[in-house]
Amino acid sequence: MRTYSIEEEHHIERVIKACRLCYVGMADGNGRPYVLPMNFGYEDGVVYLHSAQEGHSISVLEMNPQVCIVFCSDPGLVWQDEEVACSYRMRGESVICYGKVVFEDDYDEKVKALDCIMGQYSDREFSYSAPSVRNVKIWKVAPEEISAREFGVPNKNATRYKDRTQF
């Protein structure tokens, strides 16, 4: 099984848009890692996230706004020989982004971010009460570095190959 880099921007965006969750990693002042599964929106090269106004993640980000965001497609089990354990592998695609969180305070920009996040999960239009917009913390991350991979791709010389993925 092989792993290949994904270079095409449209392919990277397709992987991101297909995900239902992302995982946001950060490090506190002592270098202790903290990773959260989060829902998100992605538009024009920016990842939008939201949370409560206060909490552990906000405290960590106020000390160190650098984050790593990971997106991964639903993996599927693949193998080349059903009898050989080391021929089994997960097949999928992943995108890893590094960037800095900027908190958005502008009311109208927060509404746009919420629309983007909701657009990841629904085609409906939503309205938001003024208190809900004021009380949400919007995180904006414009990735400074992105890498993407397709993993678990069968070797072209494989004589037998079973695929239980959705590819």
MONOR-V900111 format. One record per residue. N is the residue number from 1. SS is DSSP state (H for helix, E for strand, - for the rest). OMEGA is omega in whole degrees, 0 to 359 (none if undefined). NEAR is the number of other C-alpha atoms within 12 Angstrom. Layout:
N/SS/OMEGA/NEAR + N/SS/OMEGA/NEAR
//
This chain:
1/-/185/27 + 2/E/172/24 + 3/E/182/19 + 4/E/174/19 + 5/E/173/21 + 6/-/184/23 + 7/-/187/16 + 8/-/182/15 + 9/H/181/17 + 10/H/178/14 + 11/H/177/20 + 12/H/179/30 + 13/H/177/31 + 14/H/178/22 + 15/H/180/31 + 16/H/183/38 + 17/H/181/30 + 18/H/183/24 + 19/-/177/29 + 20/-/178/25 + 21/-/167/27 + 22/E/179/33 + 23/E/184/28 + 24/E/179/35 + 25/E/179/31 + 26/E/179/33 + 27/E/179/25 + 28/-/183/22 + 29/-/178/17 + 30/-/181/11 + 31/-/180/13 + 32/-/182/12 + 33/E/178/20 + 34/E/183/25 + 35/E/180/21 + 36/E/167/24 + 37/E/183/23 + 38/E/167/24 + 39/-/192/31 + 40/-/168/38 + 41/E/180/36 + 42/E/182/38 + 43/E/176/26 + 44/-/176/17 + 45/-/180/22 + 46/E/175/28 + 47/E/177/44 + 48/E/179/40 + 49/E/177/39 + 50/E/181/39 + 51/E/171/29 + 52/-/181/19 + 53/-/183/22 + 54/-/177/16 + 55/-/184/12 + 56/H/182/19 + 57/H/180/32 + 58/H/178/27 + 59/H/180/18 + 60/H/183/25 + 61/H/176/31 + 62/H/177/23 + 63/H/184/19 + 64/-/184/25 + 65/-/180/26 + 66/E/179/32 + 67/E/170/36 + 68/E/180/34 + 69/E/181/42 + 70/E/174/37 + 71/E/179/40 + 72/E/177/32 + 73/-/174/31 + 74/-/182/24 + 75/-/176/23 + 76/E/181/22 + 77/E/176/26 + 78/E/175/31 + 79/E/179/29 + 80/-/179/28 + 81/-/185/19 + 82/-/182/16 + 83/-/185/12 + 84/-/185/13 + 85/H/185/12 + 86/H/175/13 + 87/H/178/24 + 88/E/178/24 + 89/E/172/29 + 90/E/177/30 + 91/E/179/30 + 92/E/179/34 + 93/E/179/36 + 94/E/176/36 + 95/E/177/36 + 96/E/181/32 + 97/E/173/32 + 98/E/179/27 + 99/E/184/28 + 100/E/177/28 + 101/E/171/35 + 102/E/179/26 + 103/E/180/28 + 104/E/180/27 + 105/-/182/21 + 106/-/185/17 + 107/H/182/22 + 108/H/178/16 + 109/H/176/21 + 110/H/178/30 + 111/H/178/31 + 112/H/179/27 + 113/H/177/36 + 114/H/176/39 + 115/H/179/29 + 116/H/179/31 + 117/H/180/34 + 118/H/178/26 + 119/H/176/23 + 120/-/188/28 + 121/-/185/21 + 122/-/175/14 + 123/-/181/11 + 124/-/170/12 + 125/-/183/16 + 126/-/171/17 + 127/-/185/14 + 128/-/177/20 + 129/-/179/14 + 130/H/179/13 + 131/H/181/12 + 132/H/178/19 + 133/H/181/27 + 134/H/187/23 + 135/-/178/20 + 136/-/176/28 + 137/E/179/32 + 138/E/178/38 + 139/E/174/40 + 140/E/177/36 + 141/E/172/34 + 142/E/185/26 + 143/-/177/27 + 144/-/181/19 + 145/E/180/19 + 146/E/170/28 + 147/E/182/28 + 148/E/182/32 + 149/E/166/28 + 150/E/185/30 + 151/E/180/29 + 152/E/180/31 + 153/E/182/32 + 154/-/176/28 + 155/-/182/20 + 156/-/179/11 + 157/-/181/11 + 158/-/179/15 + 159/-/177/11 + 160/-/182/17 + 161/-/176/25 + 162/E/183/25 + 163/E/176/25 + 164/-/182/19 + 165/-/178/21 + 166/-/182/14 + 167/-/none/17
//
